[in-house]
Amino acid sequence: MDKRNHDPADADANRDPITGEPGAHPVGTGIGAASAGAVGAAVGAVGGPVGSVIGAAIGSVVGGLVGKSAAEAVNPTVEDDYWRQNYTSRPYAKSSHTYDDYHPAYRTGYEGYTRYRDRNTTFDQVEPDLRRDYETNYSNSRLRWDDARHATRDAWDRADRNTRYVGEDDYWRSNYTSRPYYSQGTTYETYQPAYEMGYDSYGRYSTSGRTFDQVEPELRRDYEQRHGGAGLAWDKAKYAVQDAWNRASNTVRRDR
């Protein structure tokens, strides 16, 4: 049986193979030969025509991708922390289930994205493979696949969005002080959650055809739930959120 069923804490540590430090490397470095090939292809593509190898998964990104690989957008430690904090807000989450119940499904999603996305496949196309992985690696899980698949898809979709916008954090870190809403002396880390919400939410809402103004009430609610009481209040953060949303929107339009 897979070790992950017996020692999930160690498996989740995502340890660097040299230093042994947890959380030191992206998922692409530790999930087998097939994934290593995918990561290698992504890294190799960064220096040349991005679309020729990474394809649609990175097609909407323009600036900021140089020096990055698709796998860098999927760090298991970051993903685990994100879902641990946010799983209860998802529509499929049941109050009778804990994060530990959903964790194997999330992990199958973000690891599966790195493993299979080089095929340019959608979640629906690769779902049989993901189901096999889940039922093989987590046969003792409390959730059967029919319930787990919703969390797996959620994690897959988030990995896809993060890969699409892998260069955005670098861009805003370099440019935030030039924006008209910047307040002298405010650090990038203060603005970072707002920028992340902007480009991440554009990825979530873009297919709905709704504008930023139309989704702002939902974004405000999400922002205040996640960051209320710390950092920027919404009346200041919203300008950075909209700035990142607009940049993501313009990037997609240029690539079409």
MIROSE-762834 format. One line per field, with one value per residue (C-alpha): x negated, z negated, y negated; residue in three letters. Coordinates in nm, 3 decimals. Each point is the difference from the previous one (the first is absolute). Layout:
BEGIN
u	[X,...]
w	[Z,...]
v	[Y,...]
r	[ALA,...]
//
This chain:
BEGIN
u	[0.000,-0.122,-0.195,0.223,0.274,-0.226,-0.206,0.180,-0.187,-0.334,0.138,0.148,-0.331,-0.114,-0.359,-0.295,-0.200,-0.328,0.073,0.299,0.185,0.379,0.173,-0.319,0.086,0.299,0.208,-0.174,-0.321,0.141,0.275,-0.184,-0.154,0.311,0.034,-0.370,0.035,0.288,-0.188,-0.311,0.197,0.151,-0.336,-0.151,0.283,-0.049,-0.304,0.178,0.351,0.217,0.309,-0.181,-0.033,0.212,0.291,0.336,-0.085,-0.235,0.137,0.147,-0.326,-0.219,-0.257,-0.169,-0.022,-0.372,-0.194,0.312,0.139,0.358,-0.080,-0.110,0.362,0.096,-0.176,0.156,-0.072,0.176,0.290,0.048,0.007,0.243,0.250,-0.030,0.109,0.267,0.159,0.295,0.113,0.032,0.352,-0.080,-0.150,0.207,-0.006,-0.041,-0.333,-0.333,-0.284,-0.178,0.290,-0.034,-0.378,-0.062,0.244,-0.165,-0.343,0.114,0.117,-0.309,-0.247,0.207,-0.006,-0.379,-0.010,0.251,0.032,-0.281,0.246,0.209,0.295,0.291,0.107,0.286,-0.235,-0.244,0.254,-0.034,-0.373,0.064,0.259,-0.244,-0.270,0.236,0.138,-0.347,-0.182,0.281,0.198,0.073,0.135,0.335,0.120,0.092,-0.086,0.349,-0.044,-0.375,0.005,0.145,-0.297,-0.241,0.141,-0.016,-0.371,-0.061,0.173,-0.197,-0.327,0.103,0.074,-0.326,-0.196,0.166,-0.102,-0.336,-0.175,0.252,-0.149,-0.339,0.162,0.187,-0.294,-0.204,0.272,0.230,-0.175,0.082,0.374,0.215,0.152,-0.341,-0.050,-0.356,-0.177,0.248,-0.172,0.080,0.109,0.283,0.132,-0.078,0.328,0.197,-0.199,0.030,0.375,0.020,-0.169,0.126,0.361,-0.022,-0.091,0.303,0.254,-0.120,0.214,0.314,-0.011,0.040,-0.196,-0.210,0.272,0.253,-0.208,-0.146,0.245,-0.109,-0.366,0.039,0.166,-0.275,-0.276,0.139,0.052,-0.360,-0.178,0.242,-0.173,-0.344,-0.162,0.199,0.367,0.217,0.046,-0.375,-0.060,0.265,-0.216,-0.280,0.251,0.149,-0.345,-0.103,0.338,-0.039,-0.355,0.108,0.293,-0.220,-0.257,0.262,0.141,-0.345,-0.061,0.325]
w	[0.000,0.073,-0.285,0.016,-0.166,-0.297,-0.049,0.152,-0.208,0.144,0.351,-0.028,-0.110,0.362,-0.116,0.200,0.110,-0.104,-0.308,-0.131,-0.057,0.041,0.270,0.192,0.346,0.232,0.062,0.331,-0.168,-0.188,0.182,0.225,0.343,0.192,-0.198,0.026,0.375,-0.007,-0.224,0.211,0.310,-0.169,-0.120,0.343,0.163,-0.209,0.199,0.332,0.145,-0.305,0.190,0.187,-0.310,-0.282,0.230,-0.117,-0.370,0.021,0.315,-0.178,-0.163,0.166,-0.223,-0.301,0.106,0.083,-0.264,-0.125,0.066,-0.013,-0.296,-0.210,-0.014,-0.184,-0.334,-0.214,-0.325,0.125,0.143,-0.320,-0.205,0.241,-0.003,-0.375,-0.047,0.270,0.036,-0.226,0.238,0.295,0.101,-0.018,-0.352,-0.260,-0.364,-0.099,0.184,-0.109,0.212,-0.043,0.183,0.298,0.007,0.212,0.261,0.014,0.024,0.284,0.181,-0.022,0.041,0.286,0.172,0.005,0.104,0.285,0.121,0.257,0.205,0.048,-0.145,-0.203,-0.338,0.161,0.242,-0.267,-0.272,0.048,-0.075,-0.302,-0.132,0.038,-0.183,-0.281,-0.050,0.017,-0.227,-0.246,-0.013,-0.370,0.052,-0.155,0.326,0.299,0.341,0.070,-0.296,0.028,0.367,-0.081,-0.221,0.249,0.276,-0.223,-0.061,0.370,0.100,-0.253,0.125,0.354,-0.096,-0.191,0.293,0.236,-0.221,-0.119,0.088,-0.154,-0.348,0.145,0.215,-0.285,-0.237,0.252,0.089,-0.298,-0.111,0.335,-0.037,-0.084,-0.309,-0.151,-0.345,-0.081,-0.229,0.049,0.070,0.288,-0.244,-0.108,0.356,0.101,-0.118,0.200,0.318,-0.041,-0.044,0.315,0.245,-0.169,0.002,0.364,0.079,-0.196,0.135,0.354,0.160,-0.163,0.204,-0.315,-0.046,-0.299,-0.123,0.016,-0.208,-0.240,-0.283,0.011,0.017,-0.297,-0.203,0.086,-0.069,-0.337,-0.100,0.081,-0.097,-0.221,-0.289,0.162,0.279,0.225,-0.053,0.304,0.089,0.072,0.104,0.272,0.223,0.001,0.051,0.302,0.135,-0.001,0.143,0.288,0.077,0.016,0.224,0.235,0.019,0.103,0.266,0.150,0.026,0.179]
v	[0.000,-0.353,-0.156,-0.305,0.202,0.068,-0.315,-0.296,-0.256,0.106,0.024,-0.348,-0.149,-0.026,0.022,-0.123,0.306,-0.165,-0.208,0.192,-0.327,0.018,-0.199,-0.072,0.126,0.009,0.308,0.059,0.114,0.294,0.184,0.239,0.027,-0.099,-0.321,-0.074,0.018,-0.244,-0.239,0.027,-0.082,-0.302,-0.128,0.051,-0.185,-0.311,-0.101,0.047,-0.013,0.057,0.107,0.278,0.215,-0.131,-0.078,-0.116,0.034,-0.299,-0.159,-0.301,-0.109,-0.263,-0.172,0.150,0.363,0.001,0.189,0.178,0.345,0.114,0.221,-0.298,-0.110,0.319,0.020,0.276,-0.182,-0.313,0.199,0.198,-0.320,-0.167,0.285,0.051,-0.362,-0.007,0.344,-0.078,-0.275,0.237,0.108,0.372,-0.015,0.182,-0.103,0.363,0.019,-0.145,-0.133,0.331,0.164,-0.234,-0.027,0.314,-0.130,-0.342,0.159,0.222,-0.313,-0.217,0.287,0.134,-0.339,0.001,0.365,-0.011,-0.359,0.034,0.203,-0.318,0.187,-0.128,0.130,0.191,0.171,0.107,0.082,0.379,-0.031,-0.218,0.240,0.288,-0.196,-0.093,0.348,0.155,-0.245,-0.070,0.321,-0.056,-0.350,-0.081,-0.157,0.210,-0.142,-0.134,-0.234,-0.053,-0.102,-0.344,-0.087,0.155,-0.217,-0.306,0.059,0.073,-0.325,-0.204,0.150,-0.088,-0.360,-0.033,0.136,-0.244,-0.290,0.129,-0.329,-0.237,-0.014,-0.096,-0.267,-0.168,0.025,-0.200,-0.251,-0.058,-0.321,-0.164,0.045,-0.307,0.165,0.086,-0.148,-0.107,0.245,0.285,0.332,0.230,0.269,-0.230,-0.023,0.358,0.161,-0.257,0.059,0.375,-0.028,-0.212,0.234,0.314,-0.119,-0.105,0.361,0.120,-0.248,-0.069,0.270,-0.140,-0.321,-0.213,-0.320,-0.098,-0.236,0.282,0.240,-0.258,0.081,0.364,-0.094,-0.232,0.273,0.249,-0.251,-0.101,0.362,0.084,-0.321,-0.193,-0.171,0.023,-0.196,-0.232,-0.071,0.068,-0.369,-0.012,0.360,-0.006,-0.223,0.256,0.282,-0.177,-0.087,0.367,0.105,-0.248,0.108,0.364,-0.094,-0.203,0.279,0.253,-0.235,-0.059,0.373,0.080]
r	[MET,ASP,LYS,ARG,ASN,HIS,ASP,PRO,ALA,ASP,ALA,ASP,ALA,ASN,ARG,ASP,PRO,ILE,THR,GLY,GLU,PRO,GLY,ALA,HIS,PRO,VAL,GLY,THR,GLY,ILE,GLY,ALA,ALA,SER,ALA,GLY,ALA,VAL,GLY,ALA,ALA,VAL,GLY,ALA,VAL,GLY,GLY,PRO,VAL,GLY,SER,VAL,ILE,GLY,ALA,ALA,ILE,GLY,SER,VAL,VAL,GLY,GLY,LEU,VAL,GLY,LYS,SER,ALA,ALA,GLU,ALA,VAL,ASN,PRO,THR,VAL,GLU,ASP,ASP,TYR,TRP,ARG,GLN,ASN,TYR,THR,SER,ARG,PRO,TYR,ALA,LYS,SER,SER,HIS,THR,TYR,ASP,ASP,TYR,HIS,PRO,ALA,TYR,ARG,THR,GLY,TYR,GLU,GLY,TYR,THR,ARG,TYR,ARG,ASP,ARG,ASN,THR,THR,PHE,ASP,GLN,VAL,GLU,PRO,ASP,LEU,ARG,ARG,ASP,TYR,GLU,THR,ASN,TYR,SER,ASN,SER,ARG,LEU,ARG,TRP,ASP,ASP,ALA,ARG,HIS,ALA,THR,ARG,ASP,ALA,TRP,ASP,ARG,ALA,ASP,ARG,ASN,THR,ARG,TYR,VAL,GLY,GLU,ASP,ASP,TYR,TRP,ARG,SER,ASN,TYR,THR,SER,ARG,PRO,TYR,TYR,SER,GLN,GLY,THR,THR,TYR,GLU,THR,TYR,GLN,PRO,ALA,TYR,GLU,MET,GLY,TYR,ASP,SER,TYR,GLY,ARG,TYR,SER,THR,SER,GLY,ARG,THR,PHE,ASP,GLN,VAL,GLU,PRO,GLU,LEU,ARG,ARG,ASP,TYR,GLU,GLN,ARG,HIS,GLY,GLY,ALA,GLY,LEU,ALA,TRP,ASP,LYS,ALA,LYS,TYR,ALA,VAL,GLN,ASP,ALA,TRP,ASN,ARG,ALA,SER,ASN,THR,VAL,ARG,ARG,ASP,ARG]
//
